[in-house]
Amino acid sequence: MKSTITSKFQTTIPKDVRERLKLSVHDAVDWKIEEGKVVVYPVRKDFLQYRNLVKVGAGDIRADIEQARASRVERHR
């Protein structure tokens, strides 16, 4: 398989590669150089890796606002 690099250094991923990697519009690929060769990996969005990182339940909005303000003040000192 072969593709051409345009004047803007863009290229088209051949259809066979897109299908085998199950790529679609707005997917991302990761380019790496390994032993003098360029290797392209699909970037997989593993949503389960974020499990239990988002706090749920009742919160204290006033405390959150005060914490954000204090943080902002510290950044601008």
N, CA, C and O of each residue as an XYZ file, in Angstrom:
308
protein
N       0.849     -1.179      0.000
C       0.000      0.000      0.000
C       0.888      1.234      0.000
O       1.973      1.248      0.581
N       0.406      2.241     -0.653
C       1.194      3.445     -0.800
C       0.258      4.644     -0.746
O      -0.871      4.579     -1.232
N       0.727      5.734     -0.157
C      -0.011      6.993     -0.207
C       0.997      8.120     -0.403
O       2.186      7.967     -0.125
N       0.505      9.232     -0.877
C       1.360     10.368     -1.207
C       1.230     11.452     -0.148
O       0.164     11.653      0.432
N       2.336     12.146      0.090
C       2.331     13.273      1.022
C       2.061     14.534      0.224
O       2.718     14.796     -0.783
N       1.087     15.318      0.680
C       0.716     16.548     -0.027
C       1.667     17.684      0.334
O       2.562     17.513      1.162
N       1.471     18.846     -0.293
C       2.309     20.014     -0.008
C       2.138     20.500      1.432
O       2.993     21.216      1.953
N       1.041     20.114      2.069
C       0.806     20.475      3.477
C       1.227     19.345      4.418
O       0.869     19.339      5.596
N       1.991     18.392      3.883
C       2.471     17.228      4.629
C       1.327     16.388      5.194
O       1.441     15.830      6.286
N       0.237     16.302      4.453
C      -0.883     15.448      4.813
C      -0.862     14.211      3.932
O      -0.302     14.220      2.836
N      -1.480     13.150      4.426
C      -1.580     11.929      3.641
C      -2.911     11.250      3.936
O      -3.560     11.546      4.940
N      -3.310     10.349      3.066
C      -4.549      9.600      3.244
C      -4.209      8.211      3.753
O      -3.309      7.551      3.233
N      -4.933      7.772      4.770
C      -4.746      6.411      5.271
C      -5.482      5.480      4.309
O      -6.683      5.638      4.091
N      -4.774      4.518      3.736
C      -5.430      3.617      2.781
C      -6.643      2.904      3.396
O      -6.670      2.617      4.593
N      -7.622      2.632      2.570
C      -8.877      2.037      3.021
C      -8.649      0.723      3.760
O      -9.272      0.480      4.793
N      -7.773     -0.120      3.249
C      -7.515     -1.405      3.895
C      -6.984     -1.207      5.317
O      -7.370     -1.932      6.235
N      -6.103     -0.230      5.493
C      -5.555      0.057      6.825
C      -6.651      0.584      7.742
O      -6.759      0.155      8.891
N      -7.469      1.517      7.240
C      -8.574      2.065      8.049
C      -9.506      0.963      8.513
O      -9.921      0.936      9.672
N      -9.834      0.052      7.601
C     -10.759     -1.024      7.952
C     -10.142     -1.995      8.952
O     -10.807     -2.419      9.897
N      -8.888     -2.346      8.750
C      -8.248     -3.312      9.653
C      -8.045     -2.739     11.045
O      -8.113     -3.469     12.034
N      -7.796     -1.429     11.132
C      -7.625     -0.790     12.433
C      -8.944     -0.266     12.995
O      -8.991      0.273     14.101
N     -10.014     -0.433     12.219
C     -11.350      0.029     12.616
C     -11.346      1.522     12.950
O     -11.876      1.946     13.976
N     -10.735      2.306     12.058
C     -10.678      3.759     12.211
C     -11.878      4.393     11.532
O     -12.371      3.895     10.520
N     -12.337      5.486     12.094
C     -13.410      6.250     11.470
C     -13.125      7.738     11.668
O     -12.113      8.115     12.259
N     -14.020      8.568     11.170
C     -13.856     10.019     11.249
C     -13.682     10.449     12.709
O     -14.381      9.948     13.590
N     -12.772     11.355     12.961
C     -12.456     11.933     14.270
C     -11.660     11.002     15.181
O     -11.373     11.369     16.321
N     -11.295      9.807     14.711
C     -10.404      8.957     15.497
C      -9.009      9.564     15.463
O      -8.696     10.377     14.593
N      -8.183      9.168     16.406
C      -6.816      9.668     16.469
C      -5.844      8.511     16.256
O      -6.140      7.360     16.576
N      -4.686      8.844     15.711
C      -3.625      7.858     15.553
C      -2.366      8.403     16.206
O      -2.160      9.615     16.276
N      -1.536      7.503     16.677
C      -0.285      7.850     17.339
C       0.858      7.400     16.438
O       0.921      6.232     16.055
N       1.763      8.315     16.095
C       2.891      8.019     15.212
C       4.126      7.803     16.082
O       4.431      8.631     16.941
N       4.836      6.700     15.867
C       6.061      6.427     16.613
C       7.134      5.971     15.634
O       6.843      5.356     14.608
N       8.376      6.285     15.973
C       9.510      5.824     15.184
C      10.165      4.695     15.968
O      10.649      4.900     17.081
N      10.177      3.505     15.381
C      10.751      2.330     16.028
C      11.747      1.678     15.078
O      11.386      1.215     13.996
N      13.001      1.651     15.502
C      14.072      1.041     14.712
C      14.115      1.593     13.292
O      14.260      0.836     12.332
N      13.988      2.904     13.160
C      14.082      3.550     11.860
C      12.846      3.439     10.993
O      12.883      3.821      9.824
N      11.750      2.924     11.536
C      10.501      2.806     10.785
C       9.403      3.568     11.506
O       9.399      3.663     12.733
N       8.479      4.107     10.736
C       7.330      4.793     11.315
C       6.222      3.772     11.530
O       5.843      3.041     10.614
N       5.710      3.734     12.753
C       4.625      2.815     13.100
C       3.449      3.663     13.570
O       3.611      4.563     14.394
N       2.266      3.369     13.040
C       1.066      4.133     13.380
C       0.162      3.241     14.217
O      -0.179      2.127     13.820
N      -0.219      3.753     15.384
C      -1.102      3.027     16.282
C      -2.424      3.777     16.418
O      -2.423      5.005     16.507
N      -3.536      3.075     16.435
C      -4.806      3.756     16.726
C      -4.851      4.112     18.200
O      -4.413      3.331     19.044
N      -5.375      5.282     18.511
C      -5.543      5.698     19.902
C      -6.915      5.236     20.346
O      -7.934      5.679     19.815
N      -6.936      4.353     21.312
C      -8.197      3.815     21.818
C      -8.625      4.602     23.039
O      -7.826      4.857     23.941
N      -9.863      4.976     23.062
C     -10.412      5.718     24.189
C     -11.008      4.715     25.173
O     -12.105      4.197     24.964
N     -10.283      4.456     26.223
C     -10.718      3.485     27.220
C     -11.423      4.226     28.348
O     -10.798      4.653     29.319
N     -12.735      4.368     28.201
C     -13.500      5.141     29.172
C     -13.491      4.515     30.565
O     -13.628      5.229     31.558
N     -13.335      3.214     30.652
C     -13.363      2.572     31.967
C     -12.162      2.940     32.828
O     -12.195      2.733     34.041
N     -11.104      3.479     32.231
C      -9.959      3.870     33.039
C     -10.293      5.057     33.949
O      -9.568      5.322     34.908
N     -11.366      5.762     33.661
C     -11.772      6.909     34.466
C     -12.800      6.541     35.533
O     -13.298      7.417     36.240
N     -13.120      5.257     35.654
C     -14.105      4.810     36.621
C     -13.673      5.202     38.038
O     -12.505      5.058     38.398
N     -14.603      5.688     38.822
C     -14.420      6.083     40.221
C     -13.603      7.363     40.398
O     -13.227      7.690     41.523
N     -13.322      8.089     39.328
C     -12.610      9.353     39.454
C     -13.550     10.535     39.632
O     -13.154     11.579     40.150
N     -14.786     10.369     39.205
C     -15.760     11.446     39.309
C     -16.564     11.256     40.584
O     -17.170     10.208     40.806
N     -16.559     12.294     41.419
C     -17.313     12.219     42.662
C     -18.783     12.486     42.372
O     -19.127     13.374     41.592
N     -19.618     11.723     42.996
C     -21.052     11.913     42.831
C     -21.679     12.124     44.196
O     -21.097     11.787     45.227
N     -22.858     12.681     44.182
C     -23.564     12.912     45.430
C     -23.616     14.390     45.756
O     -23.166     15.240     44.988
N     -24.171     14.663     46.899
C     -24.332     16.057     47.333
C     -22.965     16.680     47.573
O     -22.063     16.038     48.112
N     -22.824     17.917     47.174
C     -21.576     18.632     47.373
C     -21.819     19.914     48.140
O     -22.960     20.285     48.416
N     -20.738     20.583     48.477
C     -20.813     21.855     49.197
C     -20.351     22.943     48.237
O     -19.154     23.204     48.115
N     -21.306     23.580     47.555
C     -20.975     24.550     46.513
C     -20.210     25.743     47.068
O     -19.289     26.249     46.427
N     -20.593     26.190     48.262
C     -19.885     27.345     48.856
C     -18.417     27.006     49.119
O     -17.535     27.820     48.849
N     -18.159     25.827     49.635
C     -16.773     25.415     49.889
C     -16.005     25.274     48.577
O     -14.829     25.632     48.504
N     -16.661     24.759     47.550
C     -16.012     24.616     46.251
C     -15.643     25.973     45.667
O     -14.556     26.135     45.111
N     -16.541     26.950     45.791
C     -16.274     28.301     45.286
C     -15.111     28.925     46.047
O     -14.224     29.524     45.439
N     -15.106     28.791     47.352
C     -14.022     29.357     48.161
C     -12.677     28.701     47.822
O     -11.648     29.373     47.759
N     -12.699     27.402     47.609
C     -11.474     26.698     47.242
C     -10.966     27.176     45.881
O      -9.764     27.368     45.698
N     -11.875     27.367     44.932
C     -11.484     27.844     43.605
C     -10.912     29.253     43.687
O      -9.917     29.557     43.030
N     -11.530     30.111     44.486
C     -11.024     31.488     44.642
C      -9.643     31.488     45.282
O      -8.754     32.213     44.836
N      -9.456     30.692     46.308
C      -8.150     30.619     46.974
C      -7.082     30.108     46.009
O      -5.953     30.599     46.002
N      -7.444     29.136     45.213
C      -6.508     28.599     44.231
C      -6.127     29.650     43.196
O      -4.964     29.754     42.807
N      -7.110     30.427     42.755
C      -6.867     31.481     41.767
C      -5.954     32.547     42.352
O      -5.061     33.039     41.662
N      -6.161     32.912     43.614
C      -5.328     33.918     44.267
C      -3.884     33.423     44.346
O      -2.950     34.185     44.097
N      -3.705     32.169     44.686
C      -2.359     31.606     44.794
C      -1.628     31.617     43.442
O      -0.422     31.858     43.388
N      -2.355     31.360     42.364
C      -1.727     31.351     41.028
C      -1.260     32.725     40.610
O      -0.291     32.846     39.861
N      -1.928     33.759     41.075
C      -1.621     35.128     40.627
C      -0.759     35.904     41.607
O      -0.629     37.121     41.482
N      -0.183     35.238     42.556
C       0.723     35.926     43.510
C       2.102     36.010     42.957
O       2.997     36.550     43.609
